[in-house]
Amino acid sequence: MNNCKICGGETNSYKCDMCGEESITHDENHGCGGEHCMPKCAGCNEAEIKCTCT
């Protein structure tokens, strides 16, 4: 997996930043749009853009 772009910590699966739906893999066809299905920060369990670790 990648590292969170906000805090630099590990990511764990994917999460939609709008509806909160989680997915093991990136879902380009997610209902809110593929761009909203982003890596989930393992530290705070939030979508990468909503990371609260810092």
N, C-alpha and C positions, 0 to 999 in steps of 0.2 A: 504493500500500500504506500501511498504518498504521505508526506507530512502536512499538517495543517498549515495553511498559508498565513494564519493569524498568529498562532502561538508557537508553531514549529514542532508541536508534539505529534504523536502518531495519529493516524486516522483509522477508523474501523467501520467498514461498509459505507453506505451512502444514505443521505437524508435530504428530503425536500425542505428548502428554506421557507416555503410558503405554508404548506399543509402539514408538515412534520412526518409524512409517510416515509418509512425506511425500506431500504432494499439492499440486498447483498452485493448486487452489481449495479453499475450505472444504467439507468433506464432512460434512454433517449426519447422514448415515447410516453414519458410520464405525463399525466393529465395536466399538471401545472406548467409543463414545458421541460424538455430535457435539460435546459440550462439551470433549472432550479434543483435538479437531482445532483447534489454535490457531496464530496467526501464529508463524513461525519467525524468530528473530533472525538478521539477516545477519552480525552480528559474530562470534557464537560457534556459529551453526548449531544451536542448541538450541530446543526449544519455548519460547515466551515465558515461561512460568512457571518454567522451568529455566534461564533466562538466567544465564550466568556472567561477563558482561562487567564487572560492578561490582566 
